[in-house]
Amino acid sequence: MELSGRARLGLGDNVLAQTAARLEAQGVAVTALTDTNPTRHGLSDPAVIAALAAAARRSGYYEPSPRGPLEAREALAARFGGSPEQYWLAASTSEAYAWLLALVADAGGVVAVPQPGYPLVEPLARLAGLSTIGYPLHYVAGHGWVYDLAGFGAAADRAAATVLVDPGNPTGAYLAPATAAQVAELALRHASVPIIDQVFYTYRLTDGGGEGPRGAELPEWDAPGAPLSFRLDGLSKLACAPGVKLAWIRLAGPAGEAAAAAKALDAIADTYLNVSTTAALALADILQQADRIGEALRGRLRRNLRALAQALAPAATVRRVEGGWVAIVDPVVVPEGADPALWLLEHAHLSVHPGWLYDLAENDAIVVSLLPEPEQFDAGIAALRAGLDRLAAS
Ligand SMILES: Cc1ncc(COP(=O)(O)O)c(C=O)c1O
């Protein structure tokens, strides 16, 4: 059998994966500081399981509908704003991306993605027969991440769709309202459809404030004159429930364009009908738990972020994190030619994500998860500190 080019391209193992495989074959235990699966960190919530069990008892019928059951979409509109007609349920945000890429671009087309950014859209685009181009985000020490609007406009000009991640992964930077207005205007000018990924939106870590239900505070995508846009969110992050497999798309924009997009999106969703009735019927109950789940996890993330900065100083600095589940760490001393992530894996048996995985301009940067329970987290970052000290002295 001849594999398709789209399938073949994704099969290369990078040097880190090869090293990890070799260590595993040698029986060496590696400590992962990268894990962002909430179900492995004591974050599976019993109320989510109870909501699923209750919904399962009501799932004995099947009413195929491309947008998903109305009661689930009513719950989304009640929490996030808009009307139920603006929402489509999907099994995951990744699936929602795939549908939207099929909606907005023909094979050979281009999608703009943030650089640095989580390497999720590239394989999705490739499987859709598309390619990605990056638009730059710059880190300004002591301030945070800034959008390079000229670079953004140039990318949007070439791209059928432009992905915005709010807050970014791994940058942890929110799209400030003023910037959102500017990028919305550029997307409109260049006829590039914004796809706004908000899976980490509820995990705001700065200023100690809580984050309530949102929608009303994000008027830029609903404002008159705003471009056609698609917002994405889902239970994998909002309720720490990636196994439930439920996410959603929210459509907004000028009436005529939105109606045409809605019709096409209905046709795409109707082709798959991937959403489980049980998960959809549990959504209203799960959303009732989301504030509590989010509040508890924000406390842990803030605590771990503080512990990380303290444990690593002065061997490394931690970049400003406004929100999300990961932090970017800059080791202060890296011997010429060393790749910190590879060095830590080989010599300290610690797995961290290298900056290059996310197209971070600074190749020495590493990325760690803030999700583990404090005791496990503290042990991991103590080992990281020791590893960085050895790396600096090597
Ligand atoms: C920014 C971002 N969007 C989407 C996803 C995928 O979410 P889902 O589990 O809904 O496919 C991830 C996964 O980590 C992510 O980091």
The ligand as an SDF file (V2000), in Angstrom:
LIG
                    3D

 16 16  0  0  0  0  0  0  0  0999 V2000
   -4.9830   25.5960   22.2910 C   0  0  0  0  0  0  0  0  0  0  0  0
   -5.6230   24.2350   22.2000 C   0  0  0  0  0  0  0  0  0  0  0  0
   -6.7570   24.0840   21.4920 N   0  0  0  0  0  0  0  0  0  0  0  0
   -7.3780   22.8890   21.4120 C   0  0  0  0  0  0  0  0  0  0  0  0
   -6.8750   21.7750   22.0350 C   0  0  0  0  0  0  0  0  0  0  0  0
   -7.5840   20.4660   21.8680 C   0  0  0  0  0  0  0  0  0  0  0  0
   -8.7290   20.4060   22.6230 O   0  0  0  0  0  0  0  0  0  0  0  0
   -9.7560   19.1900   22.4450 P   0  0  0  0  0  0  0  0  0  0  0  0
   -9.4460   18.2160   23.5210 O   0  0  0  0  0  0  0  0  0  0  0  0
  -11.1100   19.8160   22.6050 O   0  0  0  0  0  0  0  0  0  0  0  0
   -9.5700   18.6420   21.0510 O   0  0  0  0  0  0  0  0  0  0  0  0
   -5.6940   21.8900   22.7660 C   0  0  0  0  0  0  0  0  0  0  0  0
   -5.1450   20.6990   23.4540 C   0  0  0  0  0  0  0  0  0  0  0  0
   -4.2700   20.7680   24.2690 O   0  0  0  0  0  0  0  0  0  0  0  0
   -5.0660   23.1410   22.8570 C   0  0  0  0  0  0  0  0  0  0  0  0
   -3.9240   23.3000   23.5400 O   0  0  0  0  0  0  0  0  0  0  0  0
  1  2  1  0
  2  3  1  0
  2 15  2  0
  3  4  2  0
  4  5  1  0
  5  6  1  0
  5 12  2  0
  6  7  1  0
  7  8  1  0
  8  9  2  0
  8 10  1  0
  8 11  1  0
 12 13  1  0
 12 15  1  0
 13 14  2  0
 15 16  1  0
M  END
$$$$
